[in-house]
Amino acid sequence: MTSILVLGGAHIDRRGRISGDTAPGASNPGAWKEESGGGAFNAARSLARLAHTVIMISPRGGDAEGLAVGIAADAAGIDDRPFIFLDRRTPTYTAILERDGNLVIALADMELYRFFTPRRLAIRAVRDAIDAAEFLLTDANLPTETLSALAKMAAERGKPLAGIGISPAKVVRYDTLLDQFDYLFMNEAEARALSGEYPSDYRAWPAIFRRAGLRGGAITRGRHELIAWSDADTVSLLPPPLEAIGDVTGAGDGFAAGFLHAILEKQTLSQAVCVGAASARLALASEMATAEELTRALLTHTLALVPPAEIVL
């Protein structure tokens, strides 16, 4: 088992799903659900279910929502070590989904994350956790200065570091830090926001980000071909179709967790892309943000449904 330290978003996800055709500007019948989520937290839960040792550090409010996140972390097998701000609210993400599970609009109330400042990383318990971890994972919910400080600490200690894009508005926080990350996981909208480029051929993305200093990463494109790269290789994969989508929330986080699981198991880039796609498929099929039934055995079974990745020359 690999020891992974995750620092980033862990909050409450609220999602309403419209039961009929979407009528903008009007009342739509549907159903509402609530669960713990956040990009880093979703990936942390999946990695813990895949039998890695996962420590999670994130800010929480002193409220019922913060308590609910802690309960969800414990249930997933995460070693949860939050910073509790008793006088503040736990962040929330509220989304409206169409009948087929695709996102209509979302609102992110994430004010608390700005209090996760670089000085929090200097606390002895956090420094010890960083020293003990074999791999570090974060997301763009954290402030730019905190991401920068974390990247510096990772480099000083020789720890590999990966990041999750979260959204086009937040992914730009990585802008000046790309050469300090080993992997960055984005969708195409986030890649465009971060790079300022709009290539007509998705296979151009690795060259764009390599020029910016990013050593490795993956860009997912929904049901279209995804692209991933490392120092030496570039691969693409067309995800197999899924008959019914449970919920699109967390699919990218699931891909990141599966990809990193394979990398930590010393698998190749081509294998990591396939494992990431299998993990994302399980997340998409679930009505929750993560596949709660995820195990190594289930992931291996689902992997049989994923075609081989193709080398991009």
C-alpha positions in Angstrom: 0.0 0.0 0.0 1.1 3.5 -0.8 0.8 6.4 1.7 -0.9 9.4 0.1 -1.5 12.8 1.6 -4.4 14.7 0.2 -4.8 18.4 0.8 -7.8 20.2 -0.7 -11.5 20.4 -1.1 -13.8 18.3 1.2 -17.3 19.8 1.5 -21.0 19.2 0.9 -22.3 18.5 -2.6 -26.0 19.3 -3.1 -27.4 18.2 -6.5 -30.9 18.6 -7.9 -31.8 16.5 -10.9 -34.5 17.6 -13.3 -36.9 14.7 -14.0 -38.2 16.0 -17.4 -37.0 18.2 -20.2 -35.2 21.3 -18.9 -37.2 24.5 -18.9 -34.8 27.4 -18.4 -36.2 30.3 -16.3 -39.0 28.2 -14.9 -39.7 25.8 -12.1 -38.7 22.2 -13.0 -39.9 19.1 -11.3 -37.1 16.9 -10.0 -35.3 15.3 -7.0 -32.7 16.5 -4.6 -29.8 14.7 -2.9 -26.9 15.7 -0.7 -23.6 14.0 0.1 -20.0 14.8 1.0 -17.8 15.7 -1.9 -15.0 17.9 -3.3 -12.4 17.1 -5.9 -9.6 16.1 -3.6 -12.0 14.3 -1.2 -13.7 12.3 -4.0 -10.2 11.1 -5.2 -9.2 10.4 -1.6 -12.2 8.2 -1.1 -11.5 6.2 -4.2 -7.8 5.8 -3.4 -8.7 4.6 0.1 -11.2 2.1 -1.3 -8.4 0.8 -3.5 -6.4 0.0 -0.4 -4.0 2.9 -0.3 -3.2 4.6 3.0 -4.8 8.0 2.7 -4.5 11.1 5.0 -6.8 14.0 4.3 -6.2 17.6 5.4 -8.8 20.2 4.7 -10.6 23.2 6.3 -14.1 22.6 7.7 -16.7 24.7 9.5 -17.9 23.9 13.0 -21.3 22.8 11.7 -23.3 19.8 10.9 -22.0 19.8 7.3 -18.4 19.6 8.6 -19.4 16.7 10.8 -21.0 14.9 7.9 -17.8 15.2 5.8 -15.8 13.7 8.7 -18.3 10.8 9.0 -18.0 10.1 5.2 -14.2 10.2 5.4 -14.2 7.6 8.2 -16.6 5.4 6.3 -14.2 5.4 3.3 -11.2 4.5 5.4 -9.5 7.9 5.2 -7.4 9.2 8.1 -9.2 12.5 8.4 -7.3 15.4 9.9 -9.2 18.6 9.3 -8.7 22.2 10.4 -11.9 23.1 12.2 -13.1 26.8 12.1 -15.8 26.8 14.7 -17.3 30.1 13.7 -17.5 29.4 9.9 -19.6 27.3 7.5 -18.3 24.3 5.7 -18.1 24.9 2.0 -20.8 23.7 -0.3 -21.3 22.9 -4.0 -24.8 23.2 -5.3 -25.6 21.8 -8.8 -28.6 21.4 -11.1 -28.4 18.5 -13.4 -30.5 17.6 -16.5 -32.4 14.4 -16.7 -29.5 12.6 -18.4 -27.1 13.6 -15.5 -25.3 16.4 -17.4 -24.7 19.7 -15.6 -26.9 22.7 -16.2 -25.4 25.1 -13.7 -23.6 25.0 -10.3 -22.8 27.4 -7.5 -19.7 26.9 -5.4 -19.7 28.6 -1.9 -16.1 28.0 -1.1 -15.1 31.0 1.0 -13.6 28.9 3.8 -10.8 27.6 1.6 -9.1 30.9 1.5 -8.3 30.4 5.2 -6.1 27.4 4.3 -3.1 29.7 4.0 0.6 28.7 3.6 1.2 29.1 7.3 -1.1 26.1 7.9 1.5 24.0 6.0 4.1 25.1 8.5 2.3 23.5 11.4 4.4 20.6 12.8 1.6 18.0 12.3 1.2 19.0 8.6 4.9 19.0 8.0 5.2 15.5 9.6 2.4 14.3 7.4 4.1 15.6 4.3 7.4 14.0 5.3 5.7 10.6 5.9 3.7 10.5 2.7 5.0 8.8 -0.5 2.7 10.9 -2.8 0.9 14.3 -2.5 -2.4 15.2 -4.1 -4.1 18.5 -4.1 -6.8 20.5 -5.9 -7.5 24.0 -7.1 -9.9 24.7 -4.2 -6.8 25.9 -2.3 -5.4 29.5 -2.8 -2.6 30.0 -5.3 -0.1 30.9 -2.5 -0.9 27.7 -0.7 -0.5 25.6 -3.8 2.8 27.3 -4.4 4.0 26.7 -0.8 3.0 23.0 -1.1 4.8 22.6 -4.4 7.9 24.0 -2.8 7.7 21.7 0.1 7.1 18.7 -2.2 10.2 19.6 -4.3 12.4 20.1 -1.3 11.4 16.6 0.0 11.5 14.9 -3.4 7.8 14.0 -3.1 5.8 13.5 -6.3 2.8 16.0 -6.6 -0.4 15.8 -8.5 -3.3 18.3 -8.9 -7.0 18.3 -9.9 -8.3 21.2 -12.0 -11.8 21.6 -10.3 -13.2 24.2 -12.7 -12.2 26.7 -15.4 -12.4 29.5 -12.8 -10.0 27.8 -10.4 -7.6 25.8 -12.5 -5.8 29.1 -13.4 -4.4 29.0 -9.8 -1.8 26.5 -11.2 -0.7 28.9 -13.9 2.8 29.8 -12.5 3.3 26.4 -10.9 3.0 23.9 -13.8 6.7 23.0 -13.8 6.4 22.0 -10.1 3.7 19.3 -10.7 4.2 15.8 -11.9 0.6 15.3 -13.0 -2.4 17.6 -13.5 -5.9 16.3 -14.2 -8.3 18.6 -16.2 -11.2 18.5 -18.6 -10.9 20.4 -21.9 -12.7 23.5 -20.6 -10.1 23.7 -17.8 -7.2 23.1 -20.2 -8.4 26.0 -22.3 -8.8 28.3 -19.3 -5.3 27.4 -18.0 -3.5 27.6 -21.3 -5.5 30.3 -23.1 -5.3 28.1 -26.2 -8.1 26.4 -28.3 -6.4 23.7 -30.5 -8.5 22.2 -33.2 -6.9 18.8 -32.7 -7.0 17.5 -29.1 -3.7 15.7 -29.7 -2.0 19.1 -29.5 -2.6 19.5 -25.8 0.5 17.6 -24.6 2.8 19.8 -26.6 1.1 22.9 -25.3 1.5 21.9 -21.7 5.0 20.5 -22.1 6.1 23.9 -23.4 4.5 25.4 -20.2 6.6 23.0 -18.1 4.0 20.5 -17.0 5.7 17.0 -17.0 2.6 14.9 -17.1 -1.2 15.0 -17.0 -4.4 14.0 -18.6 -7.2 15.9 -20.3 -10.6 14.3 -20.4 -13.2 15.3 -23.0 -16.5 13.6 -21.8 -17.4 10.8 -24.2 -14.7 11.9 -26.7 -11.1 10.9 -26.8 -9.0 11.7 -23.7 -5.3 12.5 -23.9 -2.5 11.9 -21.4 1.2 12.4 -21.4 4.4 11.9 -19.3 7.9 12.9 -19.9 8.4 10.3 -22.6 5.0 9.2 -23.9 1.6 10.4 -25.1 -1.5 8.2 -25.3 -5.1 8.6 -26.2 -8.2 6.6 -25.4 -11.8 6.7 -26.5 -13.9 5.8 -23.4 -16.4 3.0 -24.1 -20.0 4.2 -24.2 -22.1 3.9 -21.1 -25.8 3.0 -21.5 -27.0 5.2 -18.6 -25.2 7.9 -16.7 -26.0 8.0 -13.0 -24.3 11.4 -12.3 -21.4 13.2 -14.0 -20.3 14.7 -10.7 -17.0 13.2 -9.6 -16.2 11.4 -12.9 -13.0 13.4 -13.4 -12.0 12.8 -9.8 -12.6 9.1 -10.3 -10.4 9.2 -13.4 -7.6 10.9 -11.4 -7.8 8.3 -8.6 -7.7 5.4 -11.0 -4.9 6.9 -13.0 -2.8 7.5 -9.8 -3.6 4.1 -8.4 -2.1 2.6 -11.6 1.0 4.9 -11.5 1.6 4.1 -7.8 1.4 0.4 -8.7 4.2 1.0 -11.2 2.1 0.5 -14.3 2.7 2.3 -17.6 1.1 5.4 -18.9 -1.1 3.4 -21.3 -2.2 1.2 -18.4 -2.8 4.1 -16.1 -5.1 5.8 -18.7 -7.2 2.6 -19.0 -7.5 2.2 -15.2 -8.4 5.8 -15.0 -11.2 5.3 -17.6 -12.5 2.2 -15.7 -12.6 4.2 -12.5 -14.4 7.1 -14.1 -16.9 4.7 -15.7 -17.8 3.4 -12.2 -18.2 6.9 -10.9 -20.4 7.9 -13.9 -22.6 4.8 -13.4 -23.1 5.6 -9.8 -25.8 8.2 -8.6 -23.2 9.3 -6.1 -20.0 11.4 -6.8 -17.9 8.3 -6.2 -18.5 4.5 -6.6 -19.1 3.4 -3.1 -18.7 -0.2 -4.0 -15.3 0.4 -5.5 -12.7 -2.3 -4.8 -9.6 -3.5 -6.6 -11.5 -6.5 -7.8 -14.3 -4.4 -9.2 -11.9 -2.1 -10.9 -10.1 -5.0 -12.5 -13.4 -6.4 -13.7 -14.5 -3.0 -15.2 -11.1 -2.7 -16.9 -12.1 -5.5 -19.2 -14.7 -3.1 -20.7 -12.1 -0.5 -21.6 -10.2 -0.7 -25.0 -6.4 -0.4 -25.1 -4.9 3.1 -25.1 -3.3 4.2 -28.4 0.2 5.7 -28.6 0.2 9.2 -30.1 3.3 9.8 -32.2 
